[in-house]
Amino acid sequence: MADKIRTQFWGGQIEDVMTEIARQASICDVKLLAPGMIEAVLHNNEAASGSTNPMAFKKMRELLMMGFVMREKSVERLGALETQELVTTIREHLMERFDKLGG
């Protein structure tokens, strides 16, 4: 029971962050799943953005960094395999909702 609650908690937290990242990527017209795009955003390369919205780009970049921290914390709490399964499930769900993710 406790494992299920922990998994639901981390799944919900990760999904919330990933949903907001996808929303900001749509605003910025950034195709996050295209090769090298996440790295470009993390390196603060606004040229990766198809629009000029510095606030949305900054928020997306900060959320990406937070997402990586959350993933590491999730691995510590749930284990690598369960975390990867969560992230894969959430990513697939988001790809259905946001076509601008690219890749």
N, C-alpha and C positions, 0 to 999 in steps of 0.2 A: 504493500500500500504506500509506504513512504517513498519507494523508488518511483512509483507512478506519479505521485504528487511532485517530486523533484523534476521528473522529466516534463510534466505539464508546465511547471513553473519556467524552466529554462527554455522550453519550446515556445512558450508565450512571449518571453522576453526577447528571444532571438527573432521571432517572427515580427514583433512590433518594430524592432530596429531595421530589419531587412525591408519591411513594407515602407518605412519612411525613407530609406535609402533609395528604393525604387521610385518613390514619388518624387524625390528631389532630382533623380536622374532624368525622369520624364520632363520635369520643369526645365532642366538644363540641356535637354536633348543630348544626353550622354548615353552611349550604348555600352553599359558596364560590362557585359559579357564578351565584348569584342576583345581579341588578344591585346594585352598590354594596357587596356583602358583603366583597370583598377589601379595599376601601378602609376599611370599618368596622373590620375586624380590624387592619389596619396602623395605624389611628388608636387602637388599643387600646380599642375600644368593646366591652366584654364583654357588653353588652346584645344583641349580635349572636348570642351563644351561647344555645342552647336548653337548656343544662345548666350546672351550677355546678361547673366543674373548672378552677380558675385555673391550675394547673400545665400542663394540656394546652393551654389557650388561649395561655399564654405561649410554650410550645414551638411551637405552630402559627404564631404571629405571628413568632417569630424565624426559623423555617424559611421563611416567606414572604419575609421580608427577604433571607435568604440566597439564596433562589431567584432573586430579582431580580438580585442581584450575580452569581450564577453565569451567568445569562442574558446579562448584559453581557459577562462574560469569554468566554463561548462565541461571542458575536458577534465579538469581537476575534480569536478564534482560527479560527473556521470561516466566518464571514461571516453576514450577516443572514438570507439566504434559507435556508441550511442549518440554522441555529439554529431558525428558525420552523418548518421542516419537522419537525425533531426534537421540538420542544415540542408541535406539533399531534398528531403520532403518539403521543407519550406521554400527552397529555391524553385522546385517544380511548381508549387502552388503559385508563387509570385510570377513565374514565367507565363502562366496561363492568364494572369490578370494584367500584366504590363508587357506590351509588345515592344516597347522602346529599349528593353534591356539589351537587345542585340546579341551577337555572338553566334 
